[in-house]
Amino acid sequence: MIFQRVFHIAVLASLAISSFQLAMAQTPNDIIFQTRVQTDTLNWLIDKTRVIMGNAQIEDMLTGETTIDTNPTFKLEEMTDDPNAIKLRDVFAETFKRDLKNAVVRLRIPKVFYQISSLIVNPKGLNVVDPTLDLKVQAQIKGLTTRLSDGIQADVMIPNAKTGELESFLTGYVDPVTLKVSEDIEPMSFDVEFEAVRDAGFKFNLKSYDVSGLPAYVERNKGRLPILASVTEKPVSVNEIRINPVIVRLNKLSRTVNFDAFKPMIQKSMDKMVGAILSMIGDSLRNTLGPKILKSVFSHETRSDMMVANEHIYTRYATARFSQPMKDQLLLGIQGDLCTSKNYKAFADKCAEHETPYEPVREITEENKKNGLDQITQALASNKADLVISLTEEYINRLLKTTIDAELWDDRLEEDGLWLGEKGVFAVFDKQTQQPEMFIDLYYGGDGTGGIQKLFINGRKPIRFPLRLSTSIAFPLVNGVPHMVIKTEKLLSDRNEIINGIPEYGMESRLVRLFRKKIAKMIIKMASKLEGQVAVDMDFPILKGVGLERTTYEATPYGRLNWYFKL
């Protein structure tokens, strides 16, 4: 469902936005996603975003792979002062006529895979002019796995005596290795500024960053940051180190120098090597790897919509606009398309163009649209909720219409000799209540019994009447998967309403004139069977683990249905 993208923007974006209250009233927002911009709320959203992305089998951008196009170097003498190093220097002097004193080790790291366990953000400032969001955050990473997927190539470089340029004299390889930063040590902190631009899609642009503290972080914690062989997940040993033999030609003679004998020295000095490599990684995080990861995360373009198709209904949600109703609140306006599964199979994501047009049941005034938005803002400001998801009456009614078009009502009604009239089924949100009203336009063709039905009510002479029922809406879990269930509760129509119809919504009543009161009484008794029936049951596997079942909801007097999340 869309909330994958909604949360994604709200999450890594830390949520933010522009000013536009008047424009909002003129643009339909089927769904409003509004939250307080606070650290605890944003980090809850980050967590739930990653849950949703996992449900959708989508990488959440905190996991990925990047390349390193620079080659960090450090002095060979920083690696070890082991006595065997003297022998290595002697071999080098004899073979290459070079002194290792000024040698450096150049590391080549072709690919880096990274996976962040937890990202904690603290917003430092934002400025939004829809469709652009500019955000500054302090970010903390807890738990980081960095895997050098193609291993490391290490070249021993010695300055050329004439040019002074570094030349490679010896190449070694380390098989794929992994650096794991556990969640129980201090998080890595850095500042980031980026922008998210909403158009046909979302584009994240990294504007600035400060990761200057990362080398010091690595130095403080290097004793707790082991480098492991990726295959065995054990500390790197001689087994993961390979050094090419070198063939030295003198006149017509040649000599092969094998450096495997020096691997034990390397292993013995592994602690110092690891320290040196970690220090190098700290610098790389600051100078190469860090920016690469940040740019990989934020210099990214993705769709601003999301599509979900289940057995009966297809839904597509697209983020329409940003807003900032209050200094510490974010609003995302979302538009929703609905199609039957039949049309989706025929026309894919263009199916909405082939649905029959929907005519709103009633007009919501501009004043009430504004009042509905103000009510959401006040709910957050008064701490009634940390996050509100609000749906318009029109969107709910389009959803009900789509369930009708998908023939989900037919079997249940036909059991009682009923079928839907031209007005179908719709809800009206015109009061503050947890049991909003649903209206059903019905035809009745009789059930074949005697009496009045046999004389006046049958398939050729059906009667028509409206019913008004209270409803409930819940998100129960079925085998761990959240469902949205709209259920009828209590019949609210009395005899007069059934006889006279409901003119304000164009709902007619056509009963046999001489027997209207008797038929109305029969309808009330028959309609009691509709109480407690499931009107809509939609599964949302993508929202598994989000906690929708713990939300509260209420209809408002302003044509909206609000769900309230309290963390």
C-alpha positions as CSV (number, residue, x, y, z in Angstrom):
1,M,0.0,0.0,0.0
2,I,1.0,3.6,-0.3
3,F,2.1,4.0,3.3
4,Q,5.3,2.3,2.2
5,R,6.1,5.5,0.2
6,V,4.4,7.8,2.6
7,F,6.5,6.5,5.5
8,H,9.6,6.5,3.4
9,I,9.4,10.2,2.7
10,A,8.2,10.9,6.2
11,V,11.0,8.7,7.6
12,L,14.3,9.3,6.0
13,A,13.0,12.8,5.2
14,S,12.3,13.2,8.8
15,L,9.0,14.6,7.6
16,A,8.5,18.2,6.7
17,I,6.8,20.5,4.4
18,S,5.4,23.8,2.9
19,S,2.7,26.4,3.4
20,F,-0.5,26.1,1.4
21,Q,-3.7,25.9,3.4
22,L,-5.8,27.6,0.8
23,A,-4.5,25.5,-2.1
24,M,-5.2,22.4,0.0
25,A,-8.9,23.2,0.1
26,Q,-9.0,23.3,-3.7
27,T,-7.1,20.1,-4.3
28,P,-8.7,16.7,-3.3
29,N,-6.7,14.7,-0.8
30,D,-8.2,11.3,-0.5
31,I,-5.9,10.5,2.3
32,I,-4.0,12.7,4.7
33,F,-1.0,11.5,6.6
34,Q,-0.1,14.0,9.3
35,T,2.4,13.7,12.2
36,R,4.3,15.6,14.8
37,V,7.9,16.2,13.7
38,Q,9.6,14.9,16.9
39,T,12.4,12.5,17.4
40,D,10.4,9.7,18.9
41,T,7.7,9.9,16.3
42,L,10.2,10.0,13.4
43,N,12.1,7.1,14.7
44,W,9.0,5.0,15.1
45,L,8.2,5.8,11.5
46,I,11.6,4.8,10.4
47,D,11.1,1.4,12.1
48,K,7.7,0.9,10.6
49,T,8.9,2.0,7.2
50,R,11.5,-0.7,7.2
51,V,8.9,-3.2,8.3
52,I,6.6,-2.2,5.4
53,M,9.5,-2.3,2.9
54,G,10.5,-5.7,4.1
55,N,6.9,-6.8,3.6
56,A,7.0,-5.5,0.1
57,Q,10.4,-7.1,-0.5
58,I,11.9,-3.7,-1.3
59,E,15.3,-2.6,-0.1
60,D,14.9,0.3,2.3
61,M,18.0,2.3,1.1
62,L,19.7,1.7,4.4
63,T,21.0,-1.5,2.8
64,G,22.9,-1.4,-0.5
65,E,26.2,-1.7,-2.3
66,T,28.5,1.0,-3.5
67,T,31.9,1.3,-5.2
68,I,35.0,3.0,-4.0
69,D,37.0,4.9,-6.7
70,T,39.7,6.1,-4.5
71,N,42.5,4.1,-3.0
72,P,43.3,4.7,0.7
73,T,47.0,4.3,1.7
74,F,49.0,4.1,4.9
75,K,52.7,3.5,5.7
76,L,53.9,0.0,5.8
77,E,55.7,0.6,9.1
78,E,52.3,1.3,10.7
79,M,51.4,-2.3,10.1
80,T,54.0,-4.1,12.2
81,D,57.2,-3.8,14.1
82,D,57.6,-7.6,14.3
83,P,61.2,-8.8,14.2
84,N,60.3,-10.8,11.0
85,A,59.8,-7.5,9.3
86,I,63.5,-7.0,9.3
87,K,63.8,-10.2,7.2
88,L,61.1,-8.9,4.9
89,R,63.0,-5.6,4.5
90,D,66.2,-7.6,3.7
91,V,64.4,-9.7,1.1
92,F,63.0,-6.5,-0.5
93,A,66.4,-4.8,-0.5
94,E,68.1,-7.8,-2.0
95,T,65.3,-8.5,-4.6
96,F,64.2,-5.0,-5.6
97,K,67.1,-2.9,-4.4
98,R,64.6,-0.8,-2.5
99,D,64.2,0.3,1.1
100,L,60.9,-0.5,2.7
101,K,61.3,2.4,5.1
102,N,59.3,4.7,2.8
103,A,57.0,2.0,1.5
104,V,53.2,2.5,1.7
105,V,50.4,0.1,1.3
106,R,47.7,1.0,-1.1
107,L,44.3,-0.6,-0.6
108,R,41.9,-1.2,-3.4
109,I,38.3,-1.9,-2.4
110,P,36.2,-2.5,-5.5
111,K,32.8,-2.9,-3.8
112,V,31.3,-2.2,-0.4
113,F,28.1,-3.7,0.8
114,Y,26.5,-2.0,3.8
115,Q,23.5,-2.7,6.1
116,I,22.4,-0.4,8.8
117,S,20.5,-2.0,11.7
118,S,19.0,1.2,13.2
119,L,18.9,4.8,12.0
120,I,18.0,7.4,14.6
121,V,17.4,10.9,13.4
122,N,17.0,14.2,15.2
123,P,15.7,17.0,13.0
124,K,17.8,20.2,13.2
125,G,15.9,22.3,10.7
126,L,13.7,22.1,7.7
127,N,12.3,24.4,5.0
128,V,9.7,23.2,2.5
129,V,8.2,24.9,-0.5
130,D,6.1,22.2,-2.1
131,P,7.3,20.2,-4.1
132,T,10.7,20.6,-2.5
133,L,11.7,19.6,1.1
134,D,15.0,20.8,2.5
135,L,16.0,19.0,5.7
136,K,18.9,19.1,8.1
137,V,19.2,16.2,10.6
138,Q,21.6,14.7,13.1
139,A,21.8,11.0,12.2
140,Q,23.0,8.2,14.4
141,I,23.7,4.7,13.1
142,K,23.5,1.9,15.6
143,G,24.6,-1.5,14.2
144,L,26.4,-1.4,10.9
145,T,27.6,-4.3,8.8
146,T,30.1,-3.4,6.1
147,R,31.2,-6.2,3.8
148,L,34.0,-5.8,1.3
149,S,32.3,-8.1,-1.3
150,D,35.2,-8.4,-3.6
151,G,37.8,-8.5,-0.9
152,I,40.8,-6.1,-0.7
153,Q,43.8,-5.8,-3.0
154,A,46.9,-4.5,-1.2
155,D,49.8,-3.2,-3.2
156,V,53.2,-2.5,-1.5
157,M,54.2,0.8,-3.1
158,I,57.8,2.2,-3.1
159,P,58.9,5.6,-4.4
160,N,60.8,5.5,-7.7
161,A,64.3,6.7,-7.1
162,K,64.3,9.0,-10.1
163,T,60.7,10.3,-10.4
164,G,59.6,9.9,-6.7
165,E,56.3,8.4,-7.9
166,L,55.0,5.4,-6.1
167,E,55.4,2.1,-7.9
168,S,53.8,-1.3,-7.0
169,F,56.4,-4.0,-6.2
170,L,54.2,-6.5,-4.4
171,T,50.5,-7.4,-4.5
172,G,48.5,-9.2,-1.9
173,Y,44.9,-10.1,-1.7
174,V,42.5,-10.5,1.2
175,D,39.3,-12.5,0.6
176,P,35.9,-10.9,1.3
177,V,35.9,-9.5,4.8
178,T,33.2,-8.0,7.0
179,L,33.3,-5.3,9.6
180,K,30.5,-5.5,12.1
181,V,29.7,-2.6,14.5
182,S,27.3,-4.1,17.1
183,E,24.4,-2.2,18.4
184,D,25.7,-2.3,22.0
185,I,28.5,0.3,21.4
186,E,28.1,4.0,20.9
187,P,26.3,5.0,17.7
188,M,28.1,6.7,14.9
189,S,26.9,10.3,14.7
190,F,27.0,12.8,11.8
191,D,25.1,15.7,10.3
192,V,23.4,15.6,7.0
193,E,21.4,18.1,4.9
194,F,19.5,16.9,1.9
195,E,16.4,17.7,-0.2
196,A,13.6,15.6,-1.5
197,V,11.9,16.8,-4.6
198,R,8.4,15.5,-5.4
199,D,7.3,15.4,-9.0
200,A,6.4,12.3,-11.0
201,G,8.7,10.6,-8.5
202,F,10.8,11.4,-5.5
203,K,14.5,12.4,-5.9
204,F,16.7,12.7,-2.9
205,N,19.7,14.9,-3.3
206,L,22.5,15.0,-0.7
207,K,23.5,18.7,-0.2
208,S,26.1,18.6,2.6
209,Y,27.3,16.3,5.3
210,D,29.8,16.3,8.2
211,V,31.4,13.0,9.0
212,S,34.6,14.4,10.3
213,G,34.2,12.7,13.7
214,L,34.1,9.2,12.2
215,P,37.9,8.5,12.3
216,A,38.0,9.4,16.0
217,Y,35.0,7.2,16.5
218,V,36.8,4.2,14.9
219,E,39.9,4.9,16.9
220,R,38.0,4.9,20.2
221,N,36.2,1.7,19.4
222,K,38.8,-0.3,17.3
223,G,39.2,-2.9,20.0
224,R,35.5,-3.7,19.6
225,L,35.3,-3.6,15.8
226,P,36.6,-7.0,14.6
227,I,37.3,-7.6,10.9
228,L,35.9,-11.0,10.0
229,A,36.3,-13.3,7.1
230,S,32.9,-13.1,5.3
231,V,32.7,-16.8,4.7
232,T,33.6,-18.1,8.2
233,E,32.6,-15.0,10.2
234,K,35.8,-15.5,12.2
235,P,38.7,-13.0,12.6
236,V,40.8,-12.7,9.4
237,S,43.6,-15.2,9.4
238,V,46.4,-16.4,7.1
239,N,43.9,-18.4,5.2
240,E,42.3,-15.3,3.8
241,I,45.6,-13.7,2.8
242,R,47.2,-14.4,-0.6
243,I,50.5,-12.9,-1.9
244,N,51.5,-13.2,-5.4
245,P,55.0,-14.7,-6.0
246,V,57.4,-12.4,-7.7
247,I,59.8,-13.5,-10.6
248,V,63.0,-11.5,-10.6
249,R,65.2,-11.7,-13.8
250,L,68.9,-11.0,-13.6
251,N,70.6,-11.2,-17.0
252,K,69.5,-14.6,-18.3
253,L,68.7,-16.0,-14.9
254,S,65.4,-15.7,-13.1
255,R,64.5,-16.2,-9.5
256,T,61.0,-16.6,-8.0
257,V,60.5,-15.0,-4.6
258,N,57.6,-16.4,-2.6
259,F,56.3,-14.3,0.2
260,D,54.1,-17.0,1.9
261,A,56.7,-17.4,4.5
262,F,55.9,-14.0,5.8
263,K,52.2,-14.7,6.4
264,P,52.8,-15.9,10.0
265,M,54.3,-12.5,10.6
266,I,51.3,-10.8,9.2
267,Q,49.0,-13.1,11.3
268,K,51.1,-12.4,14.5
269,S,50.8,-8.7,13.8
270,M,47.1,-8.9,12.9
271,D,46.0,-6.7,15.9
272,K,48.2,-3.9,14.7
273,M,47.1,-4.5,11.1
274,V,43.5,-4.5,12.1
275,G,44.1,-1.3,14.0
276,A,45.7,0.3,11.0
277,I,43.0,-0.9,8.6
278,L,40.3,0.3,10.9
279,S,42.0,3.7,11.1
280,M,42.1,3.7,7.4
281,I,38.4,2.7,7.3
282,G,37.7,5.6,9.6
283,D,39.4,8.0,7.2
284,S,37.6,6.2,4.3
285,L,34.3,6.7,6.1
286,R,35.0,10.3,6.2
287,N,36.6,10.8,2.8
288,T,35.3,8.0,0.6
289,L,33.0,5.3,2.0
290,G,30.9,7.6,4.2
291,P,30.0,10.0,1.3
292,K,29.5,7.1,-1.0
293,I,27.0,5.6,1.3
294,L,25.2,8.9,2.0
295,K,25.0,9.7,-1.7
296,S,23.8,6.2,-2.4
297,V,21.0,6.7,0.1
298,F,20.0,10.2,-0.7
299,S,21.0,10.7,-4.3
300,H,18.3,8.3,-5.3
301,E,15.1,8.5,-7.4
302,T,12.1,6.5,-6.6
303,R,8.4,6.4,-7.5
304,S,6.1,8.6,-5.5
305,D,3.2,6.1,-5.8
306,M,2.5,2.6,-4.8
307,M,0.2,-0.1,-6.2
308,V,-1.3,-3.1,-4.5
309,A,-3.6,-5.6,-6.2
310,N,-5.4,-8.3,-4.2
311,E,-8.0,-10.8,-5.3
312,H,-10.8,-8.4,-5.8
313,I,-9.6,-4.8,-5.8
314,Y,-6.6,-2.8,-7.1
315,T,-5.4,0.3,-5.3
316,R,-2.9,2.9,-6.3
317,Y,-1.8,5.7,-4.0
318,A,0.3,8.7,-5.1
319,T,1.7,11.5,-2.8
320,A,0.1,14.7,-4.1
321,R,1.6,17.5,-1.9
322,F,3.5,18.5,1.2
323,S,2.4,20.9,3.9
324,Q,3.5,22.1,7.3
325,P,0.3,23.1,9.2
326,M,2.3,23.9,12.3
327,K,6.0,24.4,13.0
328,D,6.3,20.8,14.4
329,Q,3.8,19.1,12.1
330,L,4.0,17.5,8.7
331,L,1.1,16.8,6.4
332,L,1.3,14.6,3.3
333,G,-1.7,14.7,0.9
334,I,-2.3,11.5,-0.9
335,Q,-4.6,10.7,-3.9
336,G,-6.0,7.2,-4.3
337,D,-7.1,5.3,-7.4
338,L,-9.4,2.3,-7.1
339,C,-10.2,-0.4,-9.6
340,T,-11.8,-3.8,-9.7
341,S,-9.4,-6.7,-10.2
342,K,-11.1,-7.4,-13.5
343,N,-10.1,-4.0,-14.9
344,Y,-6.7,-4.2,-13.4
345,K,-6.0,-7.5,-15.2
346,A,-7.2,-5.9,-18.5
347,F,-5.6,-2.4,-18.2
348,A,-2.9,-2.7,-15.5
349,D,-2.2,0.6,-13.7
350,K,-4.3,2.5,-16.3
351,C,-7.4,0.7,-15.0
352,A,-8.8,3.8,-13.2
353,E,-9.4,5.4,-16.6
354,H,-11.8,2.5,-17.4
355,E,-13.9,2.6,-14.1
356,T,-17.4,4.1,-14.3
357,P,-17.4,7.7,-13.0
358,Y,-18.2,8.3,-9.4
359,E,-20.6,11.1,-8.4
360,P,-20.2,12.3,-4.8
361,V,-23.1,11.8,-2.5
362,R,-23.0,15.4,-1.3
363,E,-20.8,18.5,-1.5
364,I,-18.5,19.3,1.4
365,T,-18.2,23.0,1.8
366,E,-14.8,24.7,1.7
367,E,-15.3,25.8,5.3
368,N,-15.8,22.2,6.4
369,K,-12.8,21.0,4.4
370,K,-10.7,23.6,6.3
371,N,-12.4,22.6,9.6
372,G,-11.5,19.0,9.0
373,L,-7.8,19.9,8.5
374,D,-7.8,22.1,11.5
375,Q,-9.2,19.3,13.6
376,I,-6.4,17.0,12.6
377,T,-3.8,19.6,13.4
378,Q,-5.4,20.3,16.8
379,A,-5.5,16.5,17.7
380,L,-1.7,16.4,17.2
381,A,-1.1,19.7,19.1
382,S,-3.2,18.5,22.1
383,N,-1.3,15.2,22.3
384,K,-4.4,13.2,21.4
385,A,-2.3,11.4,18.8
386,D,1.2,11.3,17.5
387,L,0.1,10.4,13.9
388,V,-3.2,10.7,12.1
389,I,-4.3,9.0,8.9
390,S,-7.5,10.7,7.6
391,L,-9.7,9.5,4.7
392,T,-12.3,11.6,3.0
393,E,-16.0,10.5,2.8
394,E,-15.7,10.5,-0.9
395,Y,-12.7,8.1,-0.9
396,I,-14.5,5.7,1.4
397,N,-17.6,5.8,-0.9
398,R,-15.4,5.2,-3.9
399,L,-14.0,2.2,-2.1
400,L,-17.6,0.9,-1.4
401,K,-18.5,1.5,-5.0
402,T,-15.5,-0.5,-6.1
403,T,-16.5,-3.4,-3.9
404,I,-20.0,-3.3,-5.5
405,D,-18.5,-3.2,-9.0
406,A,-16.3,-6.2,-8.0
407,E,-19.6,-8.0,-7.2
408,L,-18.6,-8.5,-3.5
409,W,-22.1,-7.7,-2.3
410,D,-24.1,-9.9,-4.7
411,D,-24.1,-13.3,-3.1
412,R,-25.0,-12.1,0.4
413,L,-27.9,-9.9,-0.8
414,E,-29.3,-12.5,-3.2
415,E,-29.7,-14.9,-0.4
416,D,-32.5,-12.7,0.9
417,G,-34.0,-11.7,-2.4
418,L,-32.3,-8.3,-2.4
419,W,-30.2,-6.3,-4.9
420,L,-28.7,-2.8,-4.9
421,G,-30.4,0.2,-6.4
422,E,-28.9,3.0,-8.3
423,K,-27.5,4.8,-5.2
424,G,-25.7,1.7,-4.1
425,V,-24.0,1.9,-0.7
426,F,-22.4,4.9,0.8
427,A,-21.3,6.5,4.1
428,V,-21.9,10.0,5.4
429,F,-19.5,11.5,7.9
430,D,-21.5,14.5,9.3
431,K,-21.1,14.0,13.1
432,Q,-18.4,13.1,15.6
433,T,-18.9,9.4,16.2
434,Q,-17.2,6.0,16.3
435,Q,-20.2,4.5,14.5
436,P,-20.6,6.4,11.3
437,E,-23.8,5.9,9.2
438,M,-24.0,3.8,6.1
439,F,-26.9,4.1,3.6
440,I,-28.0,1.2,1.3
441,D,-30.4,1.6,-1.6
442,L,-32.2,-1.7,-2.0
443,Y,-34.7,-3.5,-4.2
444,Y,-36.6,-6.5,-2.8
445,G,-38.2,-9.1,-5.0
446,G,-39.7,-11.3,-2.3
447,D,-38.6,-14.7,-1.0
448,G,-41.5,-16.7,-2.4
449,T,-43.6,-16.9,0.7
450,G,-47.4,-16.2,0.7
451,G,-49.4,-13.2,1.8
452,I,-48.5,-9.8,0.6
453,Q,-45.3,-11.0,-1.0
454,K,-47.2,-13.4,-3.2
455,L,-49.7,-10.8,-4.3
456,F,-47.6,-7.6,-4.6
457,I,-43.9,-8.3,-4.2
458,N,-42.0,-10.6,-6.6
459,G,-39.2,-10.4,-9.2
460,R,-41.5,-8.7,-11.7
461,K,-42.9,-6.2,-9.1
462,P,-40.0,-5.4,-6.7
463,I,-40.2,-2.8,-4.0
464,R,-37.5,-0.2,-3.4
465,F,-36.5,1.4,-0.1
466,P,-33.5,2.9,1.7
467,L,-31.8,1.6,4.8
468,R,-29.6,3.5,7.2
469,L,-27.3,1.6,9.5
470,S,-24.6,2.4,12.0
471,T,-21.2,0.9,11.2
472,S,-17.9,0.0,12.9
473,I,-14.4,-0.1,11.4
474,A,-11.6,-2.2,12.7
475,F,-8.2,-3.6,11.7
476,P,-8.2,-7.1,13.1
477,L,-5.3,-9.5,12.5
478,V,-6.1,-12.6,10.6
479,N,-3.2,-15.1,10.7
480,G,-1.0,-12.1,11.5
481,V,-2.2,-10.0,8.5
482,P,-4.1,-6.8,9.2
483,H,-7.6,-6.5,7.5
484,M,-9.7,-3.5,7.3
485,V,-13.2,-4.6,8.2
486,I,-16.3,-2.3,7.8
487,K,-19.2,-3.9,9.6
488,T,-22.8,-3.0,10.0
489,E,-24.0,-2.6,13.6
490,K,-27.5,-1.4,14.1
491,L,-30.5,-0.5,11.9
492,L,-31.3,3.2,12.3
493,S,-34.2,3.5,9.8
494,D,-37.6,3.8,11.3
495,R,-41.0,3.1,9.5
496,N,-41.4,6.7,8.3
497,E,-37.9,6.8,6.7
498,I,-38.6,3.5,4.9
499,I,-42.0,4.8,3.6
500,N,-40.8,8.3,2.7
501,G,-37.3,7.7,1.5
502,I,-34.3,10.0,2.2
503,P,-34.7,12.9,-0.2
504,E,-31.5,14.7,0.8
505,Y,-29.5,11.9,-0.7
506,G,-31.9,11.1,-3.6
507,M,-32.9,7.8,-2.1
508,E,-36.4,6.8,-3.2
509,S,-39.0,4.6,-1.6
510,R,-41.4,2.7,-3.8
511,L,-43.7,0.5,-1.7
512,V,-47.2,-0.8,-2.5
513,R,-49.3,2.2,-1.6
514,L,-52.2,0.5,0.3
515,F,-49.8,-1.7,2.3
516,R,-46.9,0.7,3.0
517,K,-47.0,0.5,6.8
518,K,-47.3,-3.2,6.8
519,I,-44.5,-3.6,4.3
520,A,-42.3,-1.2,6.2
521,K,-42.8,-3.3,9.4
522,M,-41.9,-6.4,7.4
523,I,-38.7,-4.6,6.0
524,I,-37.6,-3.6,9.5
525,K,-37.9,-7.2,10.7
526,M,-36.1,-8.5,7.6
527,A,-33.4,-5.8,7.8
528,S,-32.4,-6.9,11.2
529,K,-30.6,-9.7,9.4
530,L,-28.2,-7.1,8.0
531,E,-27.0,-6.1,11.5
532,G,-23.6,-7.4,12.3
533,Q,-22.7,-8.2,8.7
534,V,-19.3,-7.5,7.1
535,A,-19.6,-4.9,4.4
536,V,-15.9,-4.7,3.5
537,D,-13.0,-6.9,4.4
538,M,-9.7,-6.0,2.7
539,D,-6.4,-7.6,3.6
540,F,-3.2,-5.5,3.8
541,P,-0.3,-7.9,4.1
542,I,2.1,-5.0,3.3
543,L,1.1,-3.4,6.7
544,K,1.9,-6.5,8.7
545,G,3.7,-5.6,11.9
546,V,2.8,-1.9,11.7
547,G,0.3,-2.1,14.6
548,L,-2.9,-0.8,12.9
549,E,-5.0,-3.0,15.3
550,R,-4.0,-0.7,18.1
551,T,-5.4,2.5,16.5
552,T,-8.5,4.4,17.4
553,Y,-10.8,6.1,14.9
554,E,-13.8,8.4,14.6
555,A,-15.8,10.1,11.9
556,T,-15.9,13.8,12.0
557,P,-18.6,16.4,11.2
558,Y,-16.5,17.6,8.3
559,G,-16.6,14.6,5.9
560,R,-13.5,12.8,7.1
561,L,-12.7,9.6,8.9
562,N,-9.7,9.8,11.1
563,W,-7.4,7.1,12.5
564,Y,-5.3,8.1,15.5
565,F,-1.9,6.5,16.4
566,K,-0.6,7.0,19.9
567,L,3.0,5.7,20.2
